[in-house]
Amino acid sequence: MVHYSCFSKVYVILIGLLQAQFCLGGYDSAAHMSEETKRADIASPLGMVGALIGSSAFGWFFIVALLMGVKDYRGTIETSTGFPVAQILLDNFGRSWTLVLMCLLLVGCWFCGLITVTSTSRLMYAFSRDHALVRKDFRILIC
């Protein structure tokens, strides 16, 4: 069993909030980026609904597949890898496919971070352009 005492409770809470932000980021980024698209009145709602339906369907499939793939519950919880998801994939697919699937999960996390940065930068630009930032000297740094 891996000893996790090196992580503070604040770090664990922030990582948990990051997971929630990843769930909300898909359709929220479509709303923030709607100003940059052609025919935003149609494309933005389609992007929001598509992101919501796509992530819900894929997430549901992934969770059900992981739960159905548990062969040994106790072995999965007490895994030497320290990561039960990796152990479930390892038990079902072997080492090479586990590495491929874990890399796909990391790419998905990277894209979630990318849409977060893109949405935030677009939001800050819009606030700065409209003189809605609290500090006026901060606008000079952005524009």
Secondary structure, DSSP 8 states (H G I E B T S, - for coil): ----TTS-HHHHHHHHHHHHHHHHHHHHHHHHGGGGSTTHHHHHHHHHHHHHHHHHHHHHHHHHHHHHT-S-HHHHHT-SSS-HHHHHHHHHHHHHHHHHHHHHHHHHHHHHHHHHHHHHHHHHHHHHHTT-SS-HHHHHHH-
